[in-house]
Structures are given as structure tokens and as C-alpha cells.
Amino acid sequence: MIKVKRLGHATLATPDIERQVEYWTGVMGLQVVDRSKERVFLATKLGEEALALEIGAQSALNRVSFQVEPGSDLGELSAVLRSVGVASERRSDISPAISEAIVFRDPKETLVEVFASTRFHARNGSDTGIDTLKLGHVASRVQDVAKVVDFYVDVLGFRMSDWIGDHFAFLRCGVDHHTVNFVRYEAPKLHHIAFEVKDWSEVQRGCEILRKHGIELVWGPLRHVVGHNVAAYHRNCDGVRVEIFCEMDMMKDETLGYWEPRPWHEEMPLRPKKWPKDTPRSAWGFGSFGTFPGYP
């Protein structure tokens, strides 16, 4: 089994790369760390790579990267993939901070890049845009949720956090409640991409920045029930749904098996479980007593 430790960066295709660079820097507060005619890499102000943009006919999630334990033998990880019938290849310099990775396709046909070593870029002290801490999670619409979940758990070492019914899965690879989400849809595509901010005040500041740029919220601010993160959602100029969040549930000790207790938890202790299909998507805020249109 490959044991993924954290989410690296996501690669998004866009038909208008310059417009997207303006959005991701001026609104979301990322910094450009490398640029060519066809591709731009962006990191948080703290220097951690978060996103790559590349020219494409339409907006799409092209790739997602994950880090394993530093020092891991990528050849051994390739052998693990071969043992379960997954072909992979070795690639160099997949980003400015990652010199080597193995690349393969997951069951939903997204390219996955797994790397062991990376480096941070210089810290950026500007106050432009939202102060994003990291790329927090990537959510995808898939046709067969169970098949994708099995791959991420059995092959990549993710842990199952929660289900909503049998159609919406939340998986973790570190202490955060979820790093990837999979939800059943007929047409597979990116569902949303989420960035963590430091606290409630930054969520509010983020909403003010969005308003200043003429970007309307499509959902929130709210507190989710599953995962309990405070979140606000908007769509960028490519139509990509982007979440900013804080206060996500954490499991700091896997041997204990429950989320760090919080006053808003429904049970004490709260453990990973299967929530009913009709579980409210928000404990408060818009959509508290039902589902938001287009969000399962």
C-alpha cells in the first residue's frame, strides 16, 4: 500500500490563463512562483505550492498531486501499483518544487502525481487577496463512488472519514477530516476545490474581498454538519466552485478513533460514521434545513 501523507497541488485547465492568474493572485491571494507560455505555478504566501494552471479548451481538473513520506522509494511505490494492475511512469520536474514523481490514473481517469520530496518557495509578505494557508481538499463528481473510494483506501492509504448515505464519501490522509471527496453524479467532473484560511475573521475578510471584486457567494457562510468546517463558496470566472474554510474537524490520534471534541459536535465523542442521506448540509446558514441547489 502507498501511504499518502498530504495533498500537494492541483492542476486546472483553463481557456484564459491570464484571467485566471489575476483571479488566483488578486482574489485568492496566491503567488506566482513559475510561469511559461503554457503553464503557471502558484503557491500560498507561506511558500507551499497549491495550484498549477495550464491552457485547455475548457475548465477541468487535469491532475492532482500527493506527498508520501520523505525518502520513500518511488520505484517501490510503482511496484505496488503494478501489483494491482495500475500502470505508472516516472516523471521529472513536475513542478518547480518537485523534482521526481510517479504518475498514474485513478479509477475516475484523473492523473495522480505522487512525490516524496518537495521544497518551499520564498514567503510573500503582501496582503493582496485572501490569506490562504493551504490547498485543503479537492472534491470530484464520479459515477462509481465505491470503486474510487476503494482505490484511494486500499491502494493510496487514505482513511474513511464519513459517508452521507451511499453517495457522498469523505476521506482523509492526515489529521484533517477530509482531503478528497467523491460524490455520485452521472457526468464526472470537478465538484469544488477548497482552501483553508486561519480563522473565522479571515472567512469574513475573504467574503469582503470577493464582494470588492464583484464576486457573489453561491453558498454560505455556513457550518457544515459532516466535517463541521465553517465555509463560504463562490465560483470563479471559469465557473470553478471554490470554497474557503476554517475549523474543520481533526483526528490528531488515529488510535483514539474520534474527532477532537468540539462544542458543536452532535455526539461525544464523535467518530467516523455513515450519516443519513437526508443529513442537513449545514448546521446554520443558508441551506441549513435542506440541500443547496447543485450541492448534494
Secondary structure as the mmCIF struct_conf table of DSSP 4:
data_model
#
loop_
_struct_conf.conf_type_id
_struct_conf.id
_struct_conf.beg_label_comp_id
_struct_conf.beg_label_asym_id
_struct_conf.beg_label_seq_id
_struct_conf.end_label_comp_id
_struct_conf.end_label_asym_id
_struct_conf.end_label_seq_id
STRN STRN1 VAL A 4 THR A 14
BEND BEND1 PRO A 15 PRO A 15
HELX_RH_AL_P HELX_RH_AL_P1 ILE A 17 GLY A 26
TURN_TY1_P TURN_TY1_P1 VAL A 27 MET A 28
STRN STRN2 GLN A 31 ARG A 35
BEND BEND2 LYS A 37 GLU A 38
STRN STRN3 ARG A 39 ALA A 43
TURN_TY1_P TURN_TY1_P2 LYS A 45 LEU A 46
BEND BEND3 GLY A 47 GLY A 47
STRN STRN4 GLU A 49 ILE A 55
BEND BEND4 ALA A 57 GLN A 58
STRN STRN5 ALA A 60 VAL A 68
TURN_TY1_P TURN_TY1_P3 PRO A 70 GLY A 71
HELX_RH_AL_P HELX_RH_AL_P2 LEU A 74 SER A 83
TURN_TY1_P TURN_TY1_P4 VAL A 84 GLY A 85
STRN STRN6 SER A 88 SER A 95
TURN_TY1_P TURN_TY1_P5 PRO A 96 ALA A 97
STRN STRN7 ILE A 98 ARG A 105
TURN_TY1_P TURN_TY1_P6 PRO A 107 LYS A 108
STRN STRN8 LEU A 111 PHE A 115
BEND BEND5 ALA A 116 ALA A 116
HELX_LH_PP_P HELX_LH_PP_P1 PHE A 120 ARG A 123
BEND BEND6 GLY A 129 GLY A 129
STRN STRN9 THR A 132 VAL A 142
BEND BEND7 GLN A 143 GLN A 143
HELX_RH_AL_P HELX_RH_AL_P3 VAL A 145 ASP A 154
TURN_TY1_P TURN_TY1_P7 VAL A 155 LEU A 156
STRN STRN10 ARG A 159 ILE A 164
TURN_TY1_P TURN_TY1_P8 GLY A 165 HIS A 167
STRN STRN11 PHE A 168 ARG A 172
BEND BEND8 CYS A 173 VAL A 175
STRN STRN12 ASP A 176 ASP A 176
BEND BEND9 HIS A 177 HIS A 177
BEND BEND10 THR A 179 THR A 179
STRN STRN13 VAL A 180 ARG A 184
BEND BEND11 GLU A 186 ALA A 187
STRN STRN14 LYS A 189 VAL A 197
BEND BEND12 LYS A 198 ASP A 199
HELX_RH_AL_P HELX_RH_AL_P4 TRP A 200 LYS A 212
TURN_TY1_P TURN_TY1_P9 HIS A 213 GLY A 214
STRN STRN15 LEU A 217 HIS A 224
BEND BEND13 VAL A 225 GLY A 227
STRN STRN16 VAL A 230 ARG A 235
TURN_TY1_P TURN_TY1_P10 CYS A 237 ASP A 238
STRN STRN17 ARG A 241 CYS A 246
STRN STRN18 MET A 250 MET A 250
BEND BEND14 LYS A 252 LYS A 252
TURN_TY1_P TURN_TY1_P11 GLU A 254 LEU A 256
BEND BEND15 TYR A 258 TYR A 258
HELX_LH_PP_P HELX_LH_PP_P2 TRP A 259 PRO A 261
TURN_TY1_P TURN_TY1_P12 PRO A 263 TRP A 264
BEND BEND16 GLU A 266 PRO A 269
STRN STRN19 LYS A 273 TRP A 275
TURN_TY1_P TURN_TY1_P13 LYS A 277 ASP A 278
BEND BEND17 ARG A 281 ARG A 281
STRN STRN20 SER A 282 TRP A 284
BEND BEND18 GLY A 285 GLY A 285
TURN_TY1_P TURN_TY1_P14 PHE A 286 PHE A 289
BEND BEND19 GLY A 290 GLY A 290
TURN_TY1_P TURN_TY1_P15 PRO A 293 GLY A 294
#
